[in-house]
Amino acid sequence: MATAQTLELGGFAVQACASAEEALSLLRADYAGVIVTDVRLPGRSGLELLAQVVALDAELPVIVVTGHGDVSMAVTAMRSGAYDFIEKPFASERLMDAVDRAQERRRLVLENRQLRAARALHPDTPDLIGRSDAIERLKLLIRNIGPAGVDVLINGQTGTGKEVVARLLHAASGRKGNFVAINCGALPESVFESEIFGHEPGAFTGAQKRRIGKLEYANGGTVFLDEIETMPMALQVKLLRVLQERRLERLGANEGVELDCRIVAASKADLLQLSAQGLFREDLYYRIGVVSIDLPRLRERREDIPLLLAHFVQEAALRYQRPLPTWTTQEMESWQAADWPGNVRELRNFAERLTLGLAPMLPATAPRANVAEPSAQNPVTNTLSENEAACDDAALPMQVDAFERKLILRAIDATEGNVALAADNLMIPRKTLYDKLKKYQIGTGRK
């Protein structure tokens, strides 16, 4: 019961069980806790308990505690799905850190399951992830104006999710037509008019057949005009006329086409200020801005960062066939304190690098006060330094070396400097690991 007492003193709620059978009787697939078990138990062993837990829920963290002579069992446990193992005797901080990380991992897994369940009910609807007051107000606004069919202007910085909101508005509208996204900033002015309005054969040199423009293609649906502030002034006049008359003419056509589509425009600039400077038509601003939605920056909804990051690493792990990365409560707190100038898009990119093992554990904008300084007492974990962060844009061999070095550091840290056990966990010969330790100048922290 010493392990239970250690955890209770560390502030964890503990439910002690005398046997594997008793523990199994308390488990459910949605169990929100963590299991800490010794290898040697009365009746079923800890490894048998592990197998039963994995069969029930492979994402339920099991931390295996082993005696000095049970190292081979620990290796078996890790290969059988254990989250971590700790060899006796151990420092209480080692146990509490492992449980803390496992508990955070379990919380995020369960939240992701809830998101996937909600997603399964509406598979064609994008995700608007978050539980902050700002996001809850945004969800309510979308539900209210979505069915109304009014034109909408979305204001927000780059990466705040303007297209996600536009797609949600389309989904809530009940319109059966297409959702068509147009990046106004990516279209050359020479082809802009043809792309938007379409053209007839012979309308200009090279126009050999009729082309349906994007507005017409979206008839009965929704047009999303992203970065509308970049639309050329001459085309702003034509767009205004189309929106007023709900009728368009292809280039070179003599007859118009009735238009029934919703316009959702987005801008990262202040359109009213641009209109005052003569850079955007004021009448078009008032025409598209029947309803205006202001999206919050990520640093204005910091409480959503854990849920967003969990969602993004889950996506990345599935896409790249990688294990889910883990982090501590302290690391998450530092990420929540970061500025994230690229907003949700920057967080998504960070999650992908984190899953691939290429990211520093703190984004570049995070407060540096939370980064541990090297010390003689922590020779292993402190060897993760700027070298990994500097390799993000480096040549492939350097990135591969950085990733391999990080994996070795984690293995050495997890085994508290036991090279033999680390080699087993990495499934490489011990001599190979010693060679790589020398290559990457990694110490084990053991005399």
LINHU-V6652 format. One record per helix or strand of 3 or more residues. SS is the DSSP state (helix for helix, strand for strand). FROM is the first residue (numbers start at 0). TO is the last residue. Records with the same first field share a line. If there is no record, write none. Layout:
SS: FROM-TO + FROM-TO
//
This chain:
helix: 1-8 + 19-25 + 45-55 + 67-78 + 91-120 + 132-145 + 161-172 + 183-185 + 188-196 + 213-216 + 227-229 + 232-244 + 270-275 + 281-287 + 297-299 + 301-319 + 328-335 + 342-355 + 367-369 + 375-377 + 380-382 + 385-388 + 395-413 + 418-425 + 429-438
strand: 34-37 + 61-65 + 83-86 + 151-154 + 178-182 + 221-225 + 261-266 + 290-293
//
